[in-house]
Amino acid sequence: MASKINERLHVATEADVARADARPVVASSKAHANRATPQSAPHRRRSVSAHAEQLVTRLTAGADGGAASALHALEESLRATLGKLRELAGPRLSADTLAAVDQELLAIAEPFLVLIEKYFRAEVSGLEHMPRGPALVVGNHNAGITFIEPFFLGHAWNQYTNGRDNLRFLAHDAMVALPVIGNMLIKLGVVRAAHEAADAVLAAGQKVVVFPGGNYEAFRPFRERFRVDFGGKTGFARLALRHRIPIVPVLSVGGHETFFVLQRGAALARLLGLKKYLRSESCPLFLGLPFGIGFGPIFHLPLPAKITVEVGEPMTFDEYGVDAADDREAAKRVSSAVQARLQQMMDRREATRRWPVIG
């Protein structure tokens, strides 16, 4: 067992890095003139900040010029990491402002993100469908609070664009209020899930990522893991209509196999007033690590389920006028159309998965 683990968790060689650089991010090579394109196509699979590049250079030099140089480079890396950890443990940052995405933090997190991607055998495809300029990226919500798929989407997009076009994820109040984790999310581009924050992001010409189903969808029963369910939410549709921007459907599959939800507990959540106090529409009962049996909207340690993220073709709603954002029926039609498109994508993916967790 120990030998197998050592074989899996080996130190990357130059050949490993070369192979990683050569591996494509997307499945399709089709590109359109109005779609976002990488700044440097041959190297779009790997985007590293100047800090990380210097570290790699120093470590490479250490391999040739002696252990002392390599150890010094490692020491510098540890110093930078500890410095960032002190920043994250500092005063709470505002989740309502558009702070610049911290590329140094991304570079430090790179090895951990790669390791997590290997754990879940994560694949991201269709990035070439993302349009230039502002857009509303709409996805389904899996895995309860332990929703890992957005990290894969954000990491892949940052590599694809070399960090020149940020995705701004809308997150629940409880997530951005967490000590350390909240500051980390904000530094990585997360803003509070509110219309005012979304308006500011779109006005700045950036992309907003939203998961309308919230924890109602995130804690749907395991038997419904291949169902897309926004729970009747239309706020994102009104946002897109008001700004007259395309909606990009993004499907995540696999995250809902990292635990096993037995009951959503929507009625119990209403009885306990969780929506008022925690903005939670679910009080689930589930099987999962580390507790065996979990109760309530809490974290779990995810099983290594095979995860895929697919970016679909943009959807436009130019047939609606400037006043459509105030039309409830128009917002319902747009919401239903996006949910239907994601369900079509889900049905295709479901047909390719044979076993839970294994994929």
C-alpha positions in Angstrom: 0.0 0.0 0.0 2.8 2.4 1.0 4.6 1.8 -2.3 1.5 2.5 -4.3 0.9 5.7 -2.5 4.5 6.8 -3.1 4.2 6.0 -6.8 1.0 8.1 -7.0 2.4 11.1 -5.0 5.7 11.5 -6.7 7.7 14.7 -7.1 7.1 16.2 -10.5 9.9 16.0 -12.9 10.6 18.3 -15.9 9.0 15.7 -18.1 5.8 15.7 -15.9 5.6 19.5 -16.3 6.1 19.2 -20.1 3.3 16.7 -20.3 1.0 18.9 -18.2 1.8 21.9 -20.4 0.9 19.8 -23.5 -2.4 18.5 -22.1 -5.4 20.4 -23.6 -8.0 22.0 -21.3 -10.9 21.8 -23.7 -12.4 19.1 -25.7 -13.4 21.2 -28.7 -11.0 23.1 -31.0 -13.8 25.2 -32.5 -13.4 28.9 -31.9 -15.5 31.9 -32.8 -14.5 35.5 -33.3 -16.7 36.8 -30.5 -15.4 34.2 -28.0 -12.7 34.7 -25.4 -9.4 33.3 -26.5 -6.2 32.6 -24.5 -3.5 35.1 -24.6 -0.8 32.5 -25.3 -2.4 29.4 -26.9 0.7 27.1 -26.6 0.8 27.6 -22.9 -2.8 28.2 -22.0 -2.9 25.0 -19.8 -0.5 26.6 -17.3 -0.7 30.2 -16.0 1.9 31.0 -13.3 2.6 34.4 -11.7 6.0 36.0 -11.8 6.6 34.9 -8.3 6.0 31.2 -9.2 8.1 31.5 -12.3 11.0 32.8 -10.3 10.6 30.0 -7.8 10.6 27.4 -10.6 13.8 29.0 -12.0 15.5 28.9 -8.7 14.5 25.3 -8.0 15.8 24.3 -11.4 19.0 26.1 -10.8 19.3 24.4 -7.5 19.0 21.0 -9.2 22.0 21.8 -11.3 24.0 24.1 -9.1 23.6 22.6 -5.6 21.2 21.8 -2.8 21.9 25.1 -1.1 20.2 27.2 -3.8 17.3 24.9 -4.0 16.8 25.0 -0.2 17.0 28.8 -0.3 14.3 28.9 -3.0 12.2 26.6 -0.9 12.7 28.9 2.1 11.5 31.9 0.1 8.5 30.0 -1.0 7.6 29.1 2.6 8.1 32.7 3.6 5.7 33.8 0.9 3.1 31.2 1.9 3.3 32.1 5.6 2.9 35.8 4.6 -0.2 35.0 2.7 -1.6 32.9 5.6 -1.1 35.9 7.9 -3.0 38.1 5.5 -5.8 35.6 5.3 -6.0 35.4 9.1 -6.1 39.2 9.4 -9.1 41.5 9.5 -12.1 40.4 7.5 -12.2 41.7 4.0 -15.2 43.2 2.3 -17.1 40.9 0.1 -19.0 43.8 -1.5 -16.0 45.4 -3.3 -14.2 44.3 -6.5 -10.8 43.7 -5.1 -8.2 42.5 -7.7 -7.7 38.8 -7.8 -4.6 37.9 -5.9 -2.3 36.2 -8.5 0.4 35.5 -5.9 -2.2 33.6 -3.8 -3.2 31.7 -6.9 0.4 30.7 -7.6 0.8 29.5 -4.0 -2.4 27.5 -4.3 -1.5 26.0 -7.6 0.1 22.8 -6.3 -2.9 22.2 -4.0 -5.4 22.8 -6.8 -3.5 20.4 -9.0 -3.5 17.8 -6.3 -7.2 18.2 -5.7 -7.9 18.0 -9.4 -6.1 14.7 -9.5 -8.0 13.4 -6.5 -11.3 14.1 -8.3 -9.9 13.3 -11.8 -11.4 16.7 -12.7 -11.9 17.7 -16.3 -13.1 21.1 -17.6 -14.2 21.5 -21.2 -15.8 24.1 -23.5 -13.9 27.1 -22.3 -13.8 28.4 -25.9 -17.5 29.0 -25.6 -17.1 31.8 -23.1 -17.8 35.2 -24.7 -15.7 38.3 -24.4 -16.8 41.0 -22.0 -19.6 40.8 -19.4 -21.7 37.7 -19.2 -23.7 35.8 -16.7 -22.4 32.3 -16.1 -25.1 30.1 -14.7 -24.5 26.6 -13.3 -26.1 23.8 -11.3 -25.2 23.4 -7.6 -23.9 20.1 -6.2 -22.3 18.7 -3.1 -24.0 20.7 -0.4 -21.7 23.3 1.2 -18.6 21.3 0.1 -19.0 22.6 -3.5 -15.6 22.1 -5.1 -16.5 22.4 -8.9 -16.3 26.2 -9.0 -12.6 26.0 -8.0 -12.0 23.8 -11.1 -13.8 26.2 -13.4 -12.0 29.2 -12.0 -8.6 27.5 -12.1 -9.0 26.3 -15.7 -10.3 29.7 -16.8 -7.4 31.5 -15.1 -5.0 29.3 -17.0 -6.9 29.6 -20.3 -6.7 33.5 -20.2 -3.4 33.8 -18.3 -5.3 35.6 -15.5 -6.4 38.5 -17.8 -10.2 37.9 -17.6 -11.6 37.2 -14.1 -14.6 35.2 -13.2 -16.5 36.7 -10.2 -18.3 34.0 -8.2 -21.3 34.9 -6.1 -21.1 33.2 -2.7 -23.5 32.8 0.3 -23.1 35.2 3.2 -22.0 32.4 5.5 -19.1 31.4 3.2 -17.6 34.9 2.9 -18.0 35.4 6.7 -15.9 32.4 7.6 -12.5 33.2 9.3 -9.6 32.7 6.9 -11.7 30.9 4.3 -13.8 33.9 3.7 -10.7 36.1 3.1 -9.3 33.5 0.8 -12.4 33.3 -1.3 -12.6 37.1 -1.6 -8.9 37.3 -2.7 -9.7 34.7 -5.3 -12.5 36.8 -6.8 -15.6 35.9 -4.8 -18.2 38.5 -4.0 -21.3 38.4 -1.8 -24.4 36.9 -3.5 -26.4 40.1 -3.9 -27.8 42.0 -6.9 -25.8 45.1 -6.0 -22.6 43.2 -6.1 -23.5 41.5 -9.4 -24.5 44.8 -11.0 -21.0 46.2 -10.0 -19.2 43.3 -11.5 -21.1 43.5 -14.8 -20.7 47.3 -14.9 -16.9 46.7 -14.7 -17.1 44.5 -17.8 -16.5 41.3 -16.0 -18.3 37.9 -15.8 -20.5 36.9 -12.9 -20.9 33.2 -11.9 -24.1 32.2 -10.1 -25.7 29.0 -9.0 -29.4 29.8 -8.8 -30.5 26.6 -7.1 -28.5 27.5 -4.0 -28.5 25.0 -1.2 -32.0 23.8 -2.2 -30.5 22.2 -5.2 -27.2 21.5 -3.4 -28.9 19.2 -0.9 -31.3 17.4 -3.3 -31.5 13.7 -2.7 -28.9 11.4 -4.2 -31.5 9.8 -6.4 -32.0 13.2 -8.0 -28.3 13.8 -8.6 -28.8 14.1 -12.4 -31.6 16.6 -12.0 -31.1 20.4 -12.5 -33.4 22.2 -10.2 -33.3 26.0 -9.7 -36.3 25.8 -7.3 -38.2 28.4 -9.3 -35.5 31.1 -8.9 -35.6 33.9 -11.5 -33.4 36.6 -10.1 -30.5 35.7 -12.3 -32.8 35.9 -15.4 -33.9 39.4 -14.4 -30.2 40.3 -14.0 -29.3 39.1 -17.5 -32.3 40.9 -19.0 -31.6 44.1 -17.2 -28.0 44.2 -18.4 -28.8 42.6 -21.8 -25.9 40.1 -21.6 -25.6 36.5 -22.7 -26.1 33.6 -20.3 -23.5 30.9 -20.4 -24.7 27.5 -19.0 -22.1 25.6 -17.1 -22.8 22.0 -16.0 -21.1 20.3 -13.1 -21.3 16.5 -12.8 -19.9 14.2 -10.1 -19.9 16.5 -7.0 -23.2 15.1 -5.9 -21.6 11.7 -5.6 -19.1 12.9 -2.9 -21.8 12.2 -0.3 -25.3 10.6 -0.3 -28.2 12.8 0.6 -31.1 10.8 2.0 -33.6 13.7 2.5 -33.4 17.4 1.6 -35.3 18.4 4.7 -37.0 21.4 3.2 -40.0 21.2 5.5 -37.8 20.9 8.6 -35.7 23.9 7.4 -38.9 26.0 7.3 -40.0 24.8 10.7 -36.6 25.7 12.2 -36.5 29.0 10.5 -33.2 28.2 8.8 -34.0 30.5 5.8 -34.3 33.5 8.1 -31.1 32.8 10.2 -28.9 30.9 7.8 -30.5 31.6 4.4 -30.8 27.8 4.1 -33.8 26.1 2.4 -32.6 22.7 3.4 -31.9 20.7 6.6 -30.6 17.5 5.0 -29.9 14.0 6.3 -27.0 12.5 4.5 -24.4 9.7 4.6 -20.8 10.9 4.3 -17.4 11.4 5.8 -16.2 12.1 8.5 -19.4 11.5 10.6 -20.9 8.6 8.8 -24.4 10.2 9.2 -24.6 14.0 8.8 -27.5 16.3 9.7 -28.1 19.9 8.7 -26.4 22.1 6.1 -22.8 21.3 7.2 -19.5 20.4 5.5 -18.5 16.9 4.6 -15.2 15.3 3.5 -15.8 14.4 -0.1 -15.4 11.0 -1.6 -13.1 10.9 -4.7 -15.9 11.1 -7.3 -15.1 11.7 -10.9 -15.9 15.4 -11.6 -16.5 17.0 -15.0 -17.3 20.6 -15.7 -18.7 21.6 -19.1 -19.1 25.1 -20.5 -22.0 25.3 -23.0 -22.8 27.6 -25.8 -23.9 31.1 -24.8 -27.7 31.8 -24.8 -29.0 35.2 -25.9 -32.4 36.7 -25.3 -32.4 39.7 -27.7 -36.0 39.2 -28.4 -36.9 40.7 -25.0 -37.1 44.5 -24.7 -35.4 46.7 -22.2 -38.5 46.4 -19.8 -38.4 42.6 -19.7 -36.4 42.6 -16.5 -39.6 43.8 -14.7 -41.8 41.2 -16.4 -42.2 38.2 -14.2 -43.4 35.9 -17.0 -40.4 36.9 -19.2 -38.0 36.1 -16.3 -39.7 32.8 -15.7 -39.3 31.9 -19.4 -35.7 32.8 -19.4 -35.0 30.8 -16.2 -36.9 27.8 -17.6 -34.9 27.9 -20.9 -31.6 28.0 -19.0 -32.6 25.2 -16.7 -33.8 23.1 -19.7 -30.5 23.6 -21.5 -28.5 22.5 -18.5 -30.8 19.5 -18.1 -30.1 18.5 -21.7 -26.4 18.8 -21.0 -26.9 16.7 -17.9 -28.8 14.0 -19.7 -25.9 13.6 -22.2 -23.4 13.3 -19.3 -25.5 10.9 -17.4 -25.5 8.5 -20.3 -21.7 8.4 -20.1 -21.4 7.6 -16.4 -21.6 4.0 -15.4 -21.1 3.9 -11.6 -21.5 6.4 -8.8 -18.1 7.9 -7.6 -16.2 5.8 -10.1 -17.7 7.7 -13.0 
